[in-house]
Amino acid sequence: MSAAPLLDVRGLSKRFGGLVANDDVSLQVQSGHVHALIGPNGAGKTTLVSQLAGQLRSDQGRVLFDGHDISAFSTHQRALRGLVRSFQITRLFRSFSVLDNMALALQAVSGSSLRAWRPVARETALFDQARSVLAEVGLDAKAAHAIDQLSHGERRALEVGMALASRPRLVLLDEPMAGMGQEESARIEQLIGTLRQRSTVVLIEHDVDAVFRLADRVSVLVGGRIIASGEPDAVRRDPEVIAAYLGDGAEAPR
């Protein structure tokens, strides 16, 4: 018998007036997995992630996390449970260094006051921890750099690191490779591969090749409904998925 899922989504629906964004969406995410969510533009993927993160209230359905019903929980309450959305609250302060930004994220997680910067500068342990997280995301050599000196991919990596500051059990990543070239995409893909060693990941990404390299399971959302969910090779061969999203020639795994 398989273990109970860490994240259990049951019949989520969301409508905006007459527009159905999501319709009876159910999926299960196992602890330690990278579970990818793919589909065409307008399929409802980002809406679903917003529902899971608690930023958008569902019209119907339930979200269970580690066996507990968190459907009525706020974003903050879900984060305290260990469910975090990357890029949701990670504002980069351009006048501060990369290290300072990471220290601010860690300070926010610890509940310390953000009213003044000077007290933070005296917290040696906080900055040691910030350097450790930067090393995890490959930015330790950029610690003293200003935000404007980072590439797009490096900023994304910093944002992922800031989300990881709370040591979450599950991270929701919404198109982390968007707008990147091949080299930067490869960097983020490597980072996601590292993340799975310490957190469960729900990944929304349009780079289908990267998805099928990274994911343990893939769910395909089309028109607000899950049309297939399973192991990558099986999903890639699914005729309905090929017809609705992947296109001709996509059935052969790479």
N, C-alpha and C positions, 0 to 999 in steps of 0.2 A: 504494500500500500504506500503511495507517495505521500510525502509530508504535506501538511496543510500549507497553502500559499501564504507568503508574507503579505501580499496585497490581493484582495479578493473583491473584484468589482462586479456588482450584481444589478443588471438592468438599468443602467444610467441613461437618462434621457434629458435633453435640453432643447427648448424651443425659444426662439426670439420672434414673438408675434406669430406669423404664419410660417416662418422658416424653421424647419426641423434640423437642428445642428447635429444632434446625436439621438439615436433611437434604439433604446433597449440594448445598450452596450454592456457586455459581460466579458471579463477576462480575468485570468489568474496569473500572478507573477510569483515564481518560486524564489526563495531566499538564495542569494549568491548568483543569480542569473542576470544576463543582459537580455531584456525582453524588448524587442523593437516593435514600434508601431509605424507602419508605412501606409501610404495611400496618396491619391492625387490631391492637388490643391483644392481646398474647399471641402475636403472629406470630413472635417470635424476633429482633426487630430489635436490642434492647439486648444480648441474648446474643451476636449476631453482632459487634456493635461491640466487646464485651469480648474476643471471640476475636481480632479484628483488632488490638486494642491490646496483646494479650499478657497480659491480666489473667485470661483463662480459657483453659485448654488444650483444644484441639480433640481429639475422639476420632479423627477422620479428616480428611484433606485437607491442603492446603498453602497457605501465604501467601507470595507473591513480591512484593518491593518493589524497584523499580528493577532488576529482573532477578535479584535475589538471594533465595534461599530463607531467610525469617526465621521459619519455622514454630516453631522451637525457641527463638527469642529471648525474653527477658524484656521486660517493659514498658520498663524502663530502656534495654535494648539497642535496642529499636525506636525509642525517642525519640532516641537518639544517631544513628540512621540518618535521622531526620527524620519519623517517623510518630508523631503525638501525639494523644492524646484530650483534648479540652477537658473541664474539670470533673473529671478523674480524680485529680489530685494538688493541686488548687488550693484549699487551705484559706485562707479569709480570716481574718486576725487582727483582731478587732474593736477591740482596744485601740490599733491602729496606724492611721495615715492611709492613704488610698488610694495616695498616692505611696510610702509605706513598704512597703505590701503588694506593689506592683509591683517595688520595689527588691529585696525578699526573693526574689521569683520569679527575677529576673535573676541574683541572687547564687547561687541554687541551680543555675541553668543553667551558670554559670561555674565551679562546683565550689568556690567559696569556703566557708570555714567558717561555719556558722550557730550556733556556740556562743555568740557574743556579738553584741549589736546595735551596740555602740559603734564597732567597726572599720568597719562598713558606712557609718555616718554620715559618715565622712571620705572616702568614695569618690565624689568629685564626678562623675567620668565615669559611674559607675553610675547616679546620680540623674538626670543629663542624659539617659541612655538611657531611664530609667524614664519621664521626662516625654515623651519622644518617642513611646513606645508608648502612653501615655495619650492623646496627641493623636490617634494613629491610630484609637483606639476611641471618640473623642469625649468623653473624661473629663478633659481637661487642665484645665478650669475647676473640677474637683472634687478636684484633687490634694491639697489640705489638709484635705478633709473626712474625718470618721470614717466607717467602714463603715456604721454604723447610720443615717447621714444619706442613704445612697443608696437609690434605689428598687430594686425587684426587678429591673427591666430593666437598671439601671445596674450592679448587682452581677453580672449575667450578662455584661454587656459587659466588666467588669473581669476576670472569670474567663477570657473569651476572650482578652483581652489578655495575661493571665498565661501562658496556654498558648502564645501567639505569641512569648513572650519567647525561646524557643529557636530562633526563625526556622525553623519546621518546613517540610518540603516538602509534607506532607499533614496536615490537621487533621480529626479525627473529631468532629463536633458532634452530641450526643445530645439532641434536643428543646430547642434553645436558647430557643424561644419559649414553653415550657410555663408556664402560670400568669400570662401577661401580658395586659394590655388591648391595645386596638387601637393606641394611640400607641406603647407600648413595643415591641410586635411589629414595627411599622413601623421603629423604630429598629434593632432587631436584624437585620431583613431588609436594611436599608441597610448595616449593618456586614458582613454576609455577602457582599453584593455588592462591597464594598471588599476583603474578604479574598481574593477570587478573583484579584485582581491580583498577589498575591504567594505564594499557597499553593493547592494543590489541596484541595478540601473534599468530604468525605463527610458528608452531612446526613441525619439522621433527624428528621422533623418531621411533626406531625399536621395542621398548617395546610396543607391541600392547595393552596389558592390561592397561598400564598407559595411552596410547592415548585415549582409549575408556572411561576411567574414567574422563579425563580432558577436552576432546574436546567438543565444541558446534557443530562443523561441521567437517567432515572428507572428504578429497579428496584423491583418490587412483591413483597413477602414475605408469603406467606399460609400458615399452618400449617407454618412452618419451611422452606418451599420458595419459590424465585423462580418466579413464574408469568408474569412479563413483564419485559422490560428493553429500553429504547430511548429514542428522542427523546420529549420530553414529550407532544407532540400525538398521536403514535402510541400511546403507553401509555394516554393518556386515552380513546382511542377503542376500546381493546381490550375486546371483549365479556366476556372472563373477568375482567378487572380491574374492570369496571363491576359485574358480578354479585357478585364476591367482596368488593369494598371501596368503590368510589366511589359506587355506587348509581345509581338511575334519574336521567337528565337530566345525568349528569356527562360524557357522551361529547363534548359540544360544548366545544371549548377556549374559554377566556375571555381 
